[in-house]
Amino acid sequence: MMKRNWKVLTAACVGFMIISGSVLAAAPDVRLFINKVEFADSALMLNMDSGTAMVSLRSIVEQLQGKLTYKDNSIYVTMPESSILTMKVNSLEKALIAESPEEAVLTWIRGVQKRSGAMQYAVLSPALRQNTKQEFEDHIWVTGGSSPHMGKVEQLHSREITSDKVQISFDYPLVVMNETIGTGSASLTVEKIPRESSDYWAISGIDLKNPGDTGIMIGANVPTIPYTNTQYNFTMTLPASWEGKYEVVDNVSGFAGHNLDFINKATKYGILFTISVWSTKFWEEHEKEIHGQIRATKIGEQGDHVYIFHTPSDVQYDPSDDKATEDYQTMFRDVQAIRGSFKIKE
């Protein structure tokens, strides 16, 4: 690394002020995330200087697959051609734009079969895209599960609702190891979307007999039941399939506060997820330590306490109990969507 001191401000590197060649006070409580992925402060030489976050320019450029060179008293940074990748993605999406309702549905089906969230997303309506983008990103654009998966769809049944809206329904086999173990049913609403160049068809509604029968299914309408916690003043939306299958146990956690464990009844002890209601002071003092032990996410704050969402890091069921295992795993697939429904009551 050069001995010369210099500073560079670059928007491409997440807007931090970056410094090289200086020795500053360490910042053990500051954490750096790029695209939601945490990087070790030691790897990027993260430090704080009068409230400005600073990292090694070379380290962060190389982490982002770029290249840095120093020549003739000048610094040259070459970053990956993200704009070219964006154009490629846009080109692929345009190629998947549907000219008919059936084409939109067939593309969506193939996306489910291939576990490609990107392919499914490409044929969703603008409104449904907006509602599902975060969930697709949370699952790294991979949907479904190892088994069962959606098998070959033999026939589509179309019903015109209006000249610009069609409902297409179909049955599909649930396949495990090339054997059909059941049948699923779907009904998709497809609408004509106006566009200056030319109109196109996109899926605006997804209704399934069992939204979780093939694993992670994003964008489907799921019958829900409300969950309200009057003691800690928050609400969530749970799948209707959870009714009677879970219980909430309030465990006191020393000086931190309370842990609300949502437990799967079939396993008797299996924690599906936990919402911790901790003091803000405790969270601020121990956040980094907590992140080193569990994957905890702050989902709200009210008064002098915070709401922390986390899932167990170990197995919560007896693998030898097939029925309880399946029940737990089926419910666990809904956990991230439940987290997104969390709201603090005004």
C-alpha positions as CSV (number, residue, x, y, z in Angstrom):
1,M,0.0,0.0,0.0
2,M,1.3,3.5,-0.8
3,K,2.9,5.5,1.9
4,R,1.3,8.7,0.6
5,N,-1.8,9.9,2.4
6,W,-4.8,10.6,0.3
7,K,-8.6,10.6,0.4
8,V,-11.1,9.7,-2.2
9,L,-14.8,10.1,-2.2
10,T,-16.5,7.5,-4.4
11,A,-20.2,6.9,-4.8
12,A,-19.5,3.5,-6.4
13,C,-18.1,2.3,-3.0
14,V,-21.4,2.8,-1.1
15,G,-20.7,6.5,-0.4
16,F,-18.0,6.1,2.3
17,M,-15.1,8.5,2.6
18,I,-12.1,6.2,2.0
19,I,-8.6,6.7,3.2
20,S,-5.4,4.8,2.6
21,G,-2.0,5.0,4.3
22,S,-3.2,6.5,7.6
23,V,-3.3,5.0,11.0
24,L,-6.5,5.9,12.8
25,A,-8.3,4.7,16.0
26,A,-10.1,1.4,15.6
27,A,-13.8,1.3,15.4
28,P,-14.9,-2.0,17.0
29,D,-18.6,-1.0,17.2
30,V,-19.0,0.0,13.5
31,R,-20.1,-2.7,11.1
32,L,-19.9,-2.6,7.3
33,F,-22.5,-4.1,5.0
34,I,-22.4,-4.2,1.2
35,N,-25.6,-5.4,-0.4
36,K,-26.7,-6.7,3.0
37,V,-23.6,-8.9,3.4
38,E,-21.4,-8.0,6.4
39,F,-17.6,-7.6,5.9
40,A,-15.1,-8.0,8.7
41,D,-13.8,-4.6,9.8
42,S,-10.3,-6.1,9.8
43,A,-10.4,-7.2,6.2
44,L,-11.3,-3.7,5.0
45,M,-9.3,-1.9,7.7
46,L,-12.4,-0.1,8.9
47,N,-11.8,2.9,11.1
48,M,-13.6,6.0,12.3
49,D,-12.2,9.6,12.1
50,S,-14.4,12.4,13.5
51,G,-17.6,10.6,12.6
52,T,-16.4,9.6,9.1
53,A,-16.2,5.9,8.2
54,M,-13.0,5.1,6.5
55,V,-11.7,1.9,4.9
56,S,-8.7,0.8,2.7
57,L,-9.6,1.8,-0.9
58,R,-7.6,-1.1,-2.3
59,S,-9.4,-3.6,0.0
60,I,-12.9,-2.5,-0.8
61,V,-12.2,-2.2,-4.5
62,E,-10.8,-5.7,-4.6
63,Q,-13.8,-7.0,-2.5
64,L,-16.0,-5.6,-5.2
65,Q,-14.0,-7.4,-7.9
66,G,-12.3,-4.3,-9.1
67,K,-8.7,-3.3,-9.6
68,L,-6.6,-0.4,-8.2
69,T,-3.3,0.8,-9.5
70,Y,-1.0,3.7,-8.5
71,K,1.1,5.2,-11.2
72,D,2.7,8.5,-11.8
73,N,1.2,10.1,-8.7
74,S,-2.3,9.0,-9.8
75,I,-4.7,6.4,-8.5
76,Y,-6.6,4.4,-11.1
77,V,-9.7,2.4,-10.1
78,T,-11.3,0.0,-12.5
79,M,-14.7,-1.4,-11.4
80,P,-16.6,-4.3,-13.0
81,E,-19.0,-3.4,-15.8
82,S,-22.1,-3.4,-13.6
83,S,-23.9,-1.4,-16.3
84,I,-23.3,-4.1,-18.8
85,L,-24.7,-6.7,-16.4
86,T,-27.7,-4.5,-15.9
87,M,-28.3,-4.3,-19.6
88,K,-28.0,-8.1,-19.9
89,V,-30.7,-8.6,-17.2
90,N,-32.9,-6.0,-18.8
91,S,-32.5,-7.7,-22.1
92,L,-33.4,-11.1,-20.7
93,E,-36.5,-9.6,-18.9
94,K,-37.7,-8.0,-22.2
95,A,-37.3,-11.3,-24.0
96,L,-39.7,-12.8,-21.4
97,I,-42.4,-10.2,-21.8
98,A,-45.6,-12.1,-22.6
99,E,-47.7,-11.3,-25.7
100,S,-50.6,-13.4,-24.4
101,P,-52.0,-14.5,-21.0
102,E,-51.0,-18.1,-21.7
103,E,-47.4,-17.1,-22.4
104,A,-47.1,-15.3,-19.1
105,V,-48.5,-18.3,-17.2
106,L,-46.2,-20.8,-19.0
107,T,-43.2,-18.7,-18.2
108,W,-44.2,-18.5,-14.6
109,I,-44.7,-22.2,-14.4
110,R,-41.3,-22.8,-15.9
111,G,-39.8,-20.4,-13.3
112,V,-41.4,-22.4,-10.5
113,Q,-40.2,-25.7,-11.9
114,K,-36.7,-24.4,-12.3
115,R,-36.8,-22.6,-8.9
116,S,-35.9,-19.4,-10.7
117,G,-37.3,-16.4,-8.9
118,A,-36.0,-14.1,-11.6
119,M,-38.1,-15.9,-14.3
120,Q,-41.2,-15.7,-12.2
121,Y,-40.6,-12.0,-11.4
122,A,-40.2,-11.2,-15.1
123,V,-43.8,-11.9,-15.8
124,L,-45.4,-10.3,-12.8
125,S,-47.4,-7.0,-13.0
126,P,-45.7,-3.8,-11.8
127,A,-47.8,-3.8,-8.6
128,L,-47.0,-7.4,-7.8
129,R,-43.3,-6.8,-8.5
130,Q,-43.2,-4.0,-6.1
131,N,-44.9,-6.2,-3.4
132,T,-42.6,-9.1,-3.9
133,K,-39.1,-7.8,-4.8
134,Q,-37.8,-7.7,-1.3
135,E,-38.9,-11.2,-0.6
136,F,-37.3,-12.5,-3.8
137,E,-34.1,-10.7,-2.8
138,D,-34.3,-12.2,0.7
139,H,-34.3,-15.6,-0.8
140,I,-31.5,-14.7,-3.3
141,W,-34.0,-15.2,-6.2
142,V,-34.3,-19.0,-5.5
143,T,-37.8,-20.4,-4.8
144,G,-39.3,-23.8,-4.2
145,G,-37.6,-26.6,-2.4
146,S,-35.8,-29.9,-3.0
147,S,-39.0,-31.9,-2.9
148,P,-41.8,-32.0,-3.8
149,H,-41.5,-29.9,-7.0
150,M,-44.1,-28.9,-9.6
151,G,-44.2,-31.5,-12.4
152,K,-45.4,-31.1,-16.0
153,V,-48.6,-29.1,-16.5
154,E,-50.7,-30.8,-19.1
155,Q,-53.5,-28.3,-19.6
156,L,-54.5,-24.7,-19.0
157,H,-58.1,-23.5,-18.6
158,S,-58.7,-19.9,-19.5
159,R,-61.7,-17.7,-18.5
160,E,-62.1,-14.2,-19.7
161,I,-63.0,-11.8,-16.9
162,T,-62.8,-8.6,-19.0
163,S,-61.2,-7.8,-22.3
164,D,-58.0,-6.9,-20.3
165,K,-58.2,-9.5,-17.6
166,V,-58.0,-13.3,-17.9
167,Q,-58.1,-16.1,-15.2
168,I,-56.1,-19.2,-16.0
169,S,-56.3,-22.3,-13.8
170,F,-54.5,-25.6,-13.9
171,D,-53.6,-28.6,-11.9
172,Y,-50.0,-29.8,-11.4
173,P,-48.4,-33.0,-10.1
174,L,-46.3,-32.9,-7.0
175,V,-43.3,-34.9,-7.8
176,V,-40.7,-36.5,-5.5
177,M,-37.9,-38.7,-7.1
178,N,-39.9,-39.0,-10.4
179,E,-42.9,-40.2,-8.5
180,T,-46.2,-38.3,-8.2
181,I,-47.3,-38.0,-4.6
182,G,-50.2,-35.6,-5.0
183,T,-51.8,-32.9,-7.0
184,G,-51.7,-29.1,-6.6
185,S,-54.1,-26.5,-8.1
186,A,-53.4,-23.0,-9.2
187,S,-55.5,-20.0,-10.5
188,L,-53.6,-17.1,-11.9
189,T,-55.0,-13.7,-12.8
190,V,-53.3,-12.2,-15.9
191,E,-53.9,-8.6,-16.9
192,K,-53.0,-6.5,-20.0
193,I,-50.5,-3.8,-19.0
194,P,-50.6,-0.6,-21.1
195,R,-47.3,0.6,-22.3
196,E,-46.3,3.3,-24.7
197,S,-44.5,1.0,-27.2
198,S,-46.9,-1.9,-26.9
199,D,-49.2,-3.5,-24.4
200,Y,-48.2,-6.8,-22.7
201,W,-49.6,-9.4,-20.4
202,A,-48.5,-9.9,-16.8
203,I,-49.6,-11.9,-13.7
204,S,-51.4,-9.8,-11.2
205,G,-52.7,-12.5,-8.8
206,I,-51.6,-15.9,-7.8
207,D,-54.0,-18.3,-5.9
208,L,-52.9,-21.8,-5.0
209,K,-54.8,-24.6,-3.2
210,N,-51.7,-25.0,-1.0
211,P,-49.2,-22.1,-1.4
212,G,-46.5,-24.1,0.3
213,D,-46.8,-27.4,-1.4
214,T,-43.7,-26.9,-3.5
215,G,-41.7,-25.0,-0.9
216,I,-41.0,-21.3,-1.1
217,M,-43.7,-19.6,-3.1
218,I,-43.4,-15.9,-3.5
219,G,-46.3,-13.7,-4.5
220,A,-49.2,-16.1,-3.9
221,N,-52.3,-14.9,-2.0
222,V,-52.3,-16.8,1.3
223,P,-55.3,-16.9,3.6
224,T,-54.2,-15.3,6.9
225,I,-55.1,-14.8,10.5
226,P,-54.1,-11.8,12.6
227,Y,-51.8,-12.1,15.6
228,T,-51.9,-9.2,18.1
229,N,-49.7,-8.9,21.2
230,T,-51.4,-6.4,23.5
231,Q,-48.7,-6.6,26.1
232,Y,-45.8,-5.6,23.8
233,N,-48.0,-3.6,21.4
234,F,-47.4,-5.2,18.0
235,T,-49.2,-7.1,15.3
236,M,-48.3,-9.7,12.7
237,T,-50.1,-11.6,10.0
238,L,-49.9,-15.4,10.1
239,P,-50.9,-18.0,7.5
240,A,-54.3,-19.4,8.2
241,S,-52.7,-22.9,8.1
242,W,-50.9,-22.0,11.4
243,E,-54.1,-21.8,13.4
244,G,-54.0,-24.2,16.3
245,K,-50.5,-25.3,15.4
246,Y,-48.3,-22.9,17.4
247,E,-48.0,-21.4,20.8
248,V,-46.1,-18.4,22.1
249,V,-43.9,-18.8,25.2
250,D,-42.7,-15.6,26.9
251,N,-39.2,-16.2,28.4
252,V,-37.5,-13.6,30.5
253,S,-33.9,-12.9,29.5
254,G,-32.1,-11.4,32.4
255,F,-31.3,-7.7,32.0
256,A,-32.2,-7.8,28.3
257,G,-36.0,-8.2,28.4
258,H,-38.3,-10.8,27.0
259,N,-38.0,-13.4,24.3
260,L,-41.3,-14.4,22.7
261,D,-40.7,-17.9,21.2
262,F,-43.2,-19.1,18.6
263,I,-43.2,-22.8,19.0
264,N,-44.4,-25.6,16.7
265,K,-46.8,-27.8,18.6
266,A,-46.2,-30.9,16.6
267,T,-42.6,-31.0,17.9
268,K,-43.6,-29.8,21.4
269,Y,-40.4,-27.7,21.7
270,G,-39.4,-26.6,18.2
271,I,-38.9,-22.8,18.0
272,L,-40.0,-21.4,14.6
273,F,-38.8,-17.9,15.4
274,T,-38.4,-15.5,18.2
275,I,-39.3,-11.9,18.7
276,S,-37.2,-10.4,21.5
277,V,-38.4,-7.2,23.3
278,W,-35.2,-5.9,24.7
279,S,-34.2,-2.6,26.2
280,T,-32.6,-0.2,23.7
281,K,-29.6,0.2,26.0
282,F,-28.9,-3.5,26.1
283,W,-29.2,-3.8,22.3
284,E,-26.9,-0.9,21.7
285,E,-24.3,-2.2,24.1
286,H,-24.3,-5.8,23.0
287,E,-25.4,-5.7,19.3
288,K,-22.1,-6.8,17.9
289,E,-21.7,-9.6,20.4
290,I,-25.3,-10.8,19.6
291,H,-24.6,-10.8,15.9
292,G,-21.7,-13.0,16.5
293,Q,-24.0,-15.6,18.1
294,I,-27.3,-15.5,16.2
295,R,-28.7,-13.9,13.1
296,A,-30.7,-11.1,14.7
297,T,-32.5,-8.3,12.9
298,K,-33.9,-5.2,14.5
299,I,-37.5,-4.9,13.1
300,G,-38.8,-2.0,15.3
301,E,-38.3,0.4,18.1
302,Q,-40.7,2.0,20.5
303,G,-40.0,4.1,23.6
304,D,-37.0,2.6,25.4
305,H,-37.1,-0.9,23.9
306,V,-36.4,-2.5,20.6
307,Y,-38.0,-5.5,18.8
308,I,-35.4,-8.1,17.5
309,F,-36.3,-10.9,15.1
310,H,-34.3,-14.1,15.1
311,T,-34.5,-17.8,14.1
312,P,-32.9,-20.8,15.8
313,S,-29.4,-21.8,14.6
314,D,-29.8,-25.5,15.4
315,V,-32.2,-28.2,14.5
316,Q,-35.6,-27.9,16.3
317,Y,-37.2,-31.2,15.6
318,D,-36.5,-34.9,15.9
319,P,-35.5,-36.1,12.4
320,S,-36.8,-39.6,13.2
321,D,-40.3,-38.2,13.6
322,D,-41.3,-37.8,10.0
323,K,-44.7,-36.2,10.7
324,A,-43.4,-33.6,13.2
325,T,-40.4,-32.9,10.9
326,E,-42.7,-32.2,7.9
327,D,-45.0,-30.1,10.0
328,Y,-42.2,-27.9,11.4
329,Q,-40.5,-27.5,8.0
330,T,-43.7,-26.5,6.3
331,M,-44.4,-23.9,8.9
332,F,-40.8,-22.6,8.9
333,R,-41.1,-21.7,5.2
334,D,-43.6,-19.0,6.2
335,V,-41.3,-17.4,8.7
336,Q,-39.7,-14.7,6.5
337,A,-43.1,-13.6,5.2
338,I,-44.4,-13.3,8.8
339,R,-41.4,-11.1,9.7
340,G,-42.3,-8.7,6.9
341,S,-45.8,-8.4,8.3
342,F,-44.6,-7.1,11.7
343,K,-46.1,-3.7,12.7
344,I,-46.0,-1.7,15.9
345,K,-49.4,-0.5,17.0
346,E,-49.8,3.2,17.1
